[in-house]
């Protein structure tokens, strides 16, 4: 069964994302459409919890493509991201050849060496899986939180991002028959090198405005009442204007609404806010700042608007 065709326009892109409960604004829909149309990697930067990773998951679902995720972390190298040789299996093959006397002649040794560095001894990691030329349907490759990886790792990505290929010294160049859809994300804990950015289309994923966040919440938590959803969004929007170490993202808004529903909350009140701040805020200093009068002040603004 063939995968669905790519979107035919920006409107089609936005509509298909919305059908999968991803509420994208026009700018995001435009850059996603262009990345698909031009077969260019898409680099998304923004605060945690703004929906960057979810774009890749949604595209995979909408286009019926497999999702291959490379979660970046400190110390990530080529062996963890692209490929490595199965040394244990290679050693076993050598021992078997020695036991059977097959490696006595020069020709036998050359044949064994060629065999040892053949694809059957190669362990594919995410990057190599994504560009496997045997794939008939290209996947969505998510390179998530690139800023968590060490800077030298970015050099490994350049060949993949530019030409959708990886050069393996012992085997040659592996090039995708059908290029994967590549999404890179970064929370901007450090700057990503310009060489990576030049190979991608770029978009900054910001916090949504109140209207879009309410639309997201209504789709992701359909059981929430209109009154509760509106108050949750208004409170979180106000909360993002406070100087905090880590502002709550859309993911926290959704999780908070679900938590409030589990507590049978109909509307917000100071007590329920105090008891559930840990769902919204992830640092003790931020929670301490919002304890007491500060949270009540924001709630008062939500209910009646800011004082004149």
N, C-alpha and C positions, 0 to 999 in steps of 0.2 A: 504494500500500500504506500503510495507516494505521500510525502509530507505536504501540507497546505502550501500554496503559493505565497510568496512574499507580498506584503502590502503594496497596493498600487498608487497610494497617495498619502499625504500627511493625514488627511481626514480618516482614511482607512486605517492607518497606523493607530491613531488616537482611539478610534472606535473599537478596534480589535483588542487593544490594551484594556479599554474600559469593560469590554465583555468578559475579560478575565479578572475584573475587579481591581485593576491598576488605573488610578485616576491620574493621568498625565496631563500637564499643561501643554499649550501649543508649542512652546520652545523645545520641550523635551521630546514631544512626538516628532518634531521636525528633524532633530539630530538623530533620533533612532531610525527614522525613515531613510535619511541620507546614508547612515552607516550601513544599512541593509542594501540600499541601491548601489552604493559605490564600492561595496565589499571592503570597507575600512573598519579597523578596530575602533571601538567607542570607549573613550576614557572618561569616567565619571568621578568627579571629586565632590566632597560635601561632608557635612557633619554626620556622625553616626546616627543611624535610625531614620534617614530621610528617604529610604527606598532604593538605594543604588543596587544592592545585591538583588533585590526583588525584581528589578528590570530583567535581569538575565533569566531568573526562574520563570517570569511571566512570558518572555519571548519563547523560551523552550516549550512551554505549555501551548501557547498560541500557534506556534509553527510546527508543533508535534515533532520536535527535535530532541535528541538526548542532551542532557546537561552534564558537562564535565567541569568540575570545580577544582581549581587549584587554590587552596587556602594558603596565603603567604604567611611566613613567620621568620623570625630571626634565625639565621643559619641555613635558610633554604638554599640548596645548590642544584646543579644540573641533575645529579642523581635522584634527587627528591622531586624535581619538577618535570624532567623530560624523559630520561631513561637511565638504566644501569645494566651492566652485564651480570648475568646470574653466575657468579663465581663458583658457588657450591656445585652447581650442575656442570660447569665447565671442568672443575677438578674431577668430578665423578667420571666424566667422559674420558679424561686423560688416563685415569686409573684403569678404566675398562680397556682402553687401547693398549696400555702397557701389559695388562694381564693376557690379552689375546695376541700380543706380539705384532700389532698392526702399525706401530710407529718406528719400526726398525730402519726402513729406507728413508732417503731424503724425500722422495715423492710422497711417501706415507705421512711423514711429518708435515709437509706442506698441505696435504689434503686435510689432515687433522686440524691444523691451524686455521684453515679456511672454514672448516666446519664449526670450530669453536666460536668464531665471530660471525655466525649466520643469524638470521632473525629469530630462530627458535631458542637461542640462548639470551635473547634481549628482553628485558623487562620494561614494558612501556609504562611511563608515568603520564600525568595529565596532558602535558604539551604534545607528546608524541602520539598519544591516543587521539587527540583532536585533529591531527593532520594526517592520520593513517590513510594512505592512498586507497586502501581496500574499502573504505567507507563509501557507501552509495549515498547516504543522507548525511550531510555535514552537521556536526553538533553545534551547540552553543557552548563556547569555552568561556568560563568565568574565571578571571584571574583576580581574586578577591583580596582587598586590603594590601595592595602592592607596597604601600608605605611601611608595612611591618617587616618586609624583607630588607636585607642589607643592600646598600647601593650597588655593589658589584654584580648582584644578581640581575639587575636591569640589563646589563650587557648581553646576557643569555637570551633575553626576549627579543632583541632587535631583529634577528633573522626571522623569527616566527612572525613578528608583527609586520615586517616589510614584505616578505615573500611567502609566508605560510610554509616554511620549510625548516628542517633541522639537519645540520651536517654532523654525521657520526664518523669520526676519523677511520674506524675499522671497517665501516660498512658503506659509507658514501652519503649522499644527500637524500633525505626522505622529504618528499614534497606532496602537499595535499592535492588530490585530484579535484576536489570541490572544497574551496576555502571554508573554514568554520566561521561562525559568527562570534566575534571576540568582544567581550565586555571586560574592561579593567576598572577596578574601583580603588579609591584611596580616601582615607579620612583626613588626609593632609597633616599627619603628625610630623612629616618631613616633606621637603620638595622632591618631586620626581624629576629625573633628568630630562632636559629638553629633547634629547634624541628619541626617547620613548614617546613624548607628547607629539613630536612632529609626525610620527607614523600613525597617529590616531586622530579621530574627530574628538573634540573636547566639549564637555558640558559640566557646569557647576550645578549640582542638585541642592537647591536651597530648601529651607523649611517652607511648607505651603502656607498660603494665606488662609484665613478662617473659612472661607466658603469651600475651598478645595479640601481642607482638612476635614470639614464636616461631611463632605461627600465621600471621602475615604472611609471615615468612621462608620457612616451609615451602610457602606458596602461590606466592610470587614466585621462589623458587629451589628448585624441587622436587628438583633433583639433589643437593642438599647432604645428607650423612648426618645422621642424628638426633644423633649425638655432636657433629659439627662445628657444626650449627645451634644446639644448646643452649649450647655453649661461646661461640660468637660473640655470642649474645644476652646471656648472663650477663656477658661481658666488657664489652660496650657499656653494659649497665645499670650496671655498676660505674664505668665511665668517666664516666658522666653525674653521678656524685656528686663528681667532682673539679672543682675550680674552674678552668675553662677559659674562654678568650675565646669560643669557639664550640663548643657541645656537638654531638656527632654526632646527626643525625636518623635516622629509619627509612630514608630513602633511602640514607644512608651505610652502615647495617647491611646492606642488601641488596647494595650495590655491593661491600662488603668480603667478604661471603660468596662472591660471584661471583669476585672476585679470588683468594681463597684456593683455590677449586676449580680455577681455571686453573693455580695453582701446585701442584696435586695434594696439598694439605694435607689430612690426615685428622683431625688435632686441632690445637689451638693450641699453639705453643711460643714461647719468648721471641724466637728469631731471626726467625721468620716475622712476628711482631708488629712487631718493629723495622723490618723491611724494607717493611711495608705500612701504616705509620701514616699515610702521605700519602693513603690512600684514605679513612680515617676522619676525619682532622683536616686543616683547611684553612689553618691559621695556623702559622707557624714557631715562635712562642713556645709554642704548645700542643704541637707535636711535640717541641720541646726539653725541655719539662717531663716528657713521658712517656718520653723516652729513658732507657735504663739501668734502674735498679732500680725505678722507679715502675711501669712496665708489668709487670715481673716480679712485683712485689708484688700487683698486681691479678689477674694470672693465677694466682698461688698461692691467692688467695681464691676464685677461680672453681673451682679444682680441689679444694680442701680446706675451703673456708669460711674466714671471718675468724678470726684467732687469738683465743683465749679472753681 
